[in-house]
Amino acid sequence: MPVKIVDLFAGPGGLDVAATWLDLPVTGIEIDDDACATRKLAGLDTEQGDVRHFGPKRFRDANVLAAGPPCQTYTVAGSGTGRRHLDDVVRFAKRMAAGEDVKAELGELSDPRTALVLEPLRWALEALDDERPYEAIILEQVPTVLPVWQVMDEILTGLGYKVRCGVLRTEQYGVPQTRRRAILIAHREHEVKLPEATHRPFRKGMVRTDGDQNLRPWMTIGDVVSRSRPFHVVSNYGTGGDPKERGVRTYKEPSFTVTGKVDRNRVWTLDGMEELPRFNEAEAGQLQTFPSDYPWGGGHIPQQIGNAIPPLLAAHVLTAALGLDPEIPGQWTVPNVPKWFGANRS
């Protein structure tokens, strides 16, 4: 059966870009006006609206479910309500799997975004009740949400899926950025495993040639961003969320996690004597592995970029989930990911 993906919380198109590179049709559901403006410019198939107001019956031709729910309440830099309610969310997931209606209780959580992480489970269960179960399920979130993915692993396994979940490091998949993501992939027919790393993990103080020689060197900020002189970047975001603990990366290292405030990162010459231009939209997007010619639209573009899954990571996850040839995304690396307006787009 041909693959057709429905992508919940699709944002500006991180997973959708990867699907397009792989010639997989995808429809994204997204509520944010700004992200939808970008999607329109990019020519991505989009249904604008609240994921909670839709369900599988609206998208009967989709046989693959993907989702990257909002992470703001689960991140260290966010409100923290998701982290505080993590045990409750796990219990809600188990109750949903048992057939209980927990919608009213989820609505009582102090931040409604916390409950959105359970929307993919609702969709999977409704599709099963409709006797049209998804062939594959792909979920992505910040590492804090791994316990939720683990309970979904138990639930989906009990429903006949083969499931794997864990935390991946983006720089090990050719992304010039250190970013950790909790990933779940499930398939009804064949065994699955998380994608194998193609690049070495980054360690402060190491050089690119250190480590496993069977893996490629990690990619760097300098592979994407060009300045008149060698430079370093001072992060706007401090370690553990403390702005006093701002880190520094040189152009020979991967970027910090690209957040919605990536435009506030300051760029200086290596000697710290002169401030250089900060990252523009195209550069910030490329640090996430969006194509250099990707058309950003609407407002709050740094936030759109920071909220997205890196397309190159998404391509590796999609190939692992769907049993596609891992050599396809393995041949892409920054800055030679496929262009957007060109061979892949009309």
N, C-alpha and C positions, 0 to 999 in steps of 0.2 A: 504494500500500500504506500503511495507517495506520502512524503512527510509534509505536514502543514502545522506550523507552530502558532500558538496563541501565547503572547508574552504579556504577563500582568505587570503593572507598574513599569512600563517600558521606557520611561524617561526619554532622553533625546536620541536613544537608539543604540546603546552599547551592544546588546545581544543581537539586535536587528541588523546592525552593520555586519557582525560576524556571520549571521545566517545568510545575508545577501552575498557575502564573499563565497559562501559554500553552496550557493544556488538553492537555498531552502526558502520557500515562501513563508512569510511571517506576518501576522497582524498584531500590532501592539495596542494595548489599552493604557491610556495615560490621561490623568485629570488636569495636569498643570498646563496652563496656557502657554507659558514660555517654551516648555519642552515640546509641546505640540507645534509651535511655530517652527522650531528647528526640524522636527519630523516632516512637516509639510515641505520645507525647502529641500530636504533630502529625498523627498519622494517616497517616504516610508508609509505603508498601509497602516492607518491609525483609526481607532475608535476612541474618541475623546469622552471621558466620563469616569465615574467612580467605580473601581473594580467591584466594590460591594454591591453595586446595583446590576451587575451582570452575572452570568453563569454559563456553564458549558452548552446549554441548549441554544444559546445565541450564536455559538460558534461551532456548529455540528461538524464542519469539515476539518476542524483541527484535531489532530491525533497526538500532538506533543504539547505539553504544558510547561511553560517556563515562567519564572517569577523572581524578581529581586525587590522584595518589599522595602519600604522606607526604613532607614536605619537610625534616624535621628534619636530615638528614645533609647537605643541600645549602645551608642557610641560613648566613649569616654568624654568627648567634647560636647555631647548632647545633653538632653535634660536628665537622663539617668532613670526615668520612670520604667523603661523597658527592662533594665537590669534589675530593678527592685521587684518587678512583677514576673521575673523569669520563671520561677517555680509555679506561679499561678498559670502562666501561659502553657507550660508543659501539662499541667493538670487539665486545662481546658481542651488541649489537643486530644488527650486520652478520652475525655468525655464526648467529644465530637465523634471520635471513632466508634464509641459505644452507642451512637445514635441519639445522644442528647442534644437538645436545642439550647445552646449557650449564648445566643445572640444578645439577649437582653443583658446578661451579666457582662459580656465583653463591652457593651456600651457604657457600663458603669466605671470602667477603668479611667484613671485620672487623665490620661492622654490617649485619645482614640487611635493614634498611630501605632500604639503598642500592639493592638489586636490585629493589625493588618498582616502580621507575619503568619497568621493562621488562615488567611484567605486561600492560598494554594491548596491547603488541606481540604477546605470546603469545596473548592472546585473539583478536586480529585474524587472526593466522596460522592458528590452529586453526579459526576460523570459515570461512576460505577453504578449508582442507583438507576441511572438512565440506560444501563446496559451498553454503554459506549465508553469504556474505560480508556484513559489515555495510554498510548503505547509507551511513551516515555515521559518522565517528569524531571525537570532541571531547576534547582533552587540555588539562590546565591544571597549571602548576607554577610554582615560583619562577624568575626569569630565569636563574639559574645553569644550569638544565636545558635551556636553549635548544639547545645542541649535540646533545642527545639527540633533541629534537623535530626538529632539522634532518636527522639521519640517518634518523629515521622518515619524514620527508617524502620522502627519496630512496627508501626502501623501499616506501612506499605508492604513490608515483608509478609505480614499476616494476611494481606490482601492479594498475595501472589506475585508481587514485584521482586526483582533482584535489585538490591540497593547498595550503594556505597556513599559514605559521607566523610568529610574531613576538612582540614584547613589547608589551603594552598597559598604559596607565596608567589606573588605576581612576577617578581624578577626572574623566577625560574621558568617562566614561559615567554621570555623575550620582552617583557614590559620594562621600560627604563624607570622603574619606580618600585619602592618597597611597600607593598600593600598586602595584607593578609585577608583572605576571604573564606568563609565557611560555605562549602559546596555540597549539595546532595544531587546525585543522579540515580535514576531508577528506570528500569525497563521491564516490561511484562514477559518478553520472550527470551532474551539472551542475558548472560552474565555481564556485569559491568564492572569497571574499575575506574578510579580517578585517573586523569591524564598523567602520563609520565613526564617528568621535568625534562626540558630541553636545554636549560641554562643553569649555571652554578648559583647557589645561594650567595647573597651578599653578606659579608661580615666587615664591620668597621676595622680598618687597618690592614685588610687583605688587599692584594692586587688581583686584577682580573684573571691573571694566568694561574693563580693558586687554585687548589681544589681538584675535583674529579675531572680528569682530562678527557673523559668520554662526553662531558657536557660542555656547551659553549660558554664563553665568558658572559657575565651579566652585561646588560646594556646600560648606557650612562646618560646623564642629562646632556652632555656634550654631543651625543649622537643625534639629538633633536634640536637643541638650542645653540645658536651661534652668536657669540658676542665678539667685540673687537679685540678683547684680550682674555686670557684665562680668568676664570671667575669662580666664586663660591656663592651658595644660596643660603640665606638665613630664613628658616621656616617661621611663618606667622604663628604656627601651632606648636606649643611646647610639649615636651615629653610628659605623658600622663595627663595632658590637658592643662599643665602649668605653663603660662606664658613666660615665666622667668627661666624655663628650661628649654628655650628655643635651640634647636639643633642647627648644625651647619653641615652642608654637603658641598663638595667641590664638583666641578664639571666632569670629573673622571669617575664619579660615583652615580648610582641611581638616585632619582629624586625621592624625597619623602613621599608619604601618601598624599596624593593630590586630593585636597578637600575643596569645599565650596568657596574657600577664601584663598585659593591658589594665587590670585592676582595680588595678594598682599605680601607674598614672599618677596624678600628684598635680595637683589642681586648686586654683588660687589666684586671689584677686582680682588685677586687673591691676597694682595697686601692690605686690603681693607681701606685703601686710600680714596677710592672713587666708586660712587654708586652708579650702576649701569641700568639700562631699561629693564623693567620687570617683565615677566612672561606675558605675552599677548595671548589672545584666544586660541589661535592656531597652534602655538607652542604648548600651551596647557593641554589642549586636546591631543597633541601628539605624545605627550608624556603619558596619556591614557591609551595610546595607540589608535586613536581615531585618525583617519586619513588626513594628510596635510590640507587637502582641498575640501574637507567636510564643511558644509554650509551651516554655520551657527546662526540662529535667529531668536527673536523675542528678547526678553530681558534676563537679568541674573544668569548670564552665560557661565561665569565661573562656577556657580552653584550647579548648573546643569552638568557641567563637565565633571565636577567632583562627585556627583551623585551616581554617575554611570559606572557600569561594569566595564573594565577595559576590553574592547572588542577582541584583541588578540587572545586574552585569557578565555573569553567566551567562545572563541573558535575552537580552542583546545577542549573545552568542556563539552561543547556540542558534538565534536567528533567522537569523544569517549562515550558519551551517552547514547549516540545513535549508531555506533559501530562503524564509523566512517574511517577513511584512511588518515592516520595521524600525521603522515608525511605532508599533507596539504598545509595545515597551519604551521607545521614544523619548518617549512621553507620560507615563511614570512618572518621578517624581523624589522625592527625600526632601523632606518626610516623607509624601508621598501615594502610596507604593507600595501595591499592593492589600493589604487586611487579610487576615489568615489565617482567623480564624473569622468568617465572613460570607458574602458572595456566592460565594466560591471554595471554601468548605468546608461540609460538612453539620454 
